Amino acid sequence: MSITMVMAGEDVCLPTIGALAEELKTAIAPDATVRLDLSGAASPDLSVIQLVQSARVSAAVLGCDFALSAPADETLRALLARAAFLPASADDTQFWLHGDTAQ
């Protein structure tokens, strides 16, 4: 099984989200395995969450195994909370936090 890694740049946010969107569009395919690494994103904004949510839906429709390579870090967790994504459903907790509900 081959895993395609997609890495977000340090500056990923609304003005630069298009590049990450194109990488995900290329990577997400039927029966593919894709891991998104957001660890380098210094100041992600709501556009990142929106793109990741959209990628999750697209991947599910195509039968693509799509996940984050690591649980959301403190910065992303704070953004998820501000955007009312946390607290989350069990599926969302598994996706964003790899099941870790500790704050």
C-alpha positions in Angstrom: 0.0 0.0 0.0 1.3 3.4 -1.0 0.6 6.5 1.1 0.6 9.9 -0.5 1.7 12.6 1.9 0.5 16.1 1.3 2.2 18.8 3.4 0.7 22.2 4.2 3.1 25.1 4.0 3.9 27.3 6.9 1.9 30.2 5.4 -1.2 28.2 4.5 -4.2 30.5 4.9 -6.9 32.1 2.7 -4.5 33.9 0.3 -2.4 30.7 -0.3 -5.0 27.9 0.2 -5.2 27.3 -3.6 -1.9 25.5 -3.7 -2.9 23.1 -1.0 -6.3 22.6 -2.6 -4.6 21.6 -5.9 -2.3 19.1 -4.1 -5.3 17.5 -2.4 -7.3 17.4 -5.6 -4.5 15.5 -7.3 -3.9 13.2 -4.4 -7.5 12.2 -3.5 -8.5 9.4 -5.8 -10.4 6.1 -5.6 -8.7 3.6 -3.4 -5.8 5.9 -2.6 -4.4 6.5 0.9 -3.7 10.2 1.6 -2.2 11.7 4.8 -2.3 15.5 5.3 0.4 17.0 7.4 -0.7 20.3 8.9 2.2 20.4 11.5 4.0 23.1 9.6 1.1 25.5 9.4 2.0 28.4 11.6 -1.2 30.4 11.5 -4.0 28.4 9.8 -7.3 30.1 9.3 -10.9 29.0 8.7 -10.1 28.4 5.0 -7.8 25.5 6.1 -10.6 23.8 8.1 -13.1 24.4 5.2 -10.7 22.8 2.7 -9.9 19.8 5.0 -13.7 19.2 5.6 -14.3 19.4 1.8 -11.4 17.0 1.2 -12.9 14.6 3.8 -16.2 14.5 1.9 -14.6 14.1 -1.5 -12.4 11.3 -0.2 -15.3 9.5 1.3 -17.2 9.6 -1.9 -14.3 8.2 -3.8 -13.4 5.5 -1.3 -10.1 7.2 -0.5 -8.5 6.7 2.9 -7.9 10.3 4.0 -6.6 11.4 7.4 -4.4 13.8 9.1 -0.9 12.5 9.6 -0.9 13.7 13.3 -3.6 15.0 15.7 -4.4 18.7 15.5 -1.8 20.7 17.4 -2.6 23.4 20.0 -3.0 26.2 17.3 -5.3 24.1 15.1 -7.3 22.9 18.2 -7.9 26.5 19.2 -9.0 27.4 15.7 -11.4 24.3 15.6 -12.8 25.5 19.0 -13.3 29.1 17.8 -15.0 27.7 14.6 -17.3 25.5 16.8 -15.8 22.3 15.5 -15.0 21.3 19.0 -16.4 19.6 21.0 -16.9 17.2 18.1 -18.7 14.0 17.2 -16.9 10.8 17.6 -16.0 10.7 13.9 -14.7 14.3 14.0 -12.8 13.7 17.2 -11.1 10.7 15.6 -10.3 12.6 12.4 -9.0 15.9 13.9 -7.6 14.7 17.3 -7.0 11.0 16.6 -9.4 10.2 19.3 -7.7 12.4 22.0 -10.3 14.4 23.8 -8.0 15.8 26.5 -7.7 19.5 26.3 
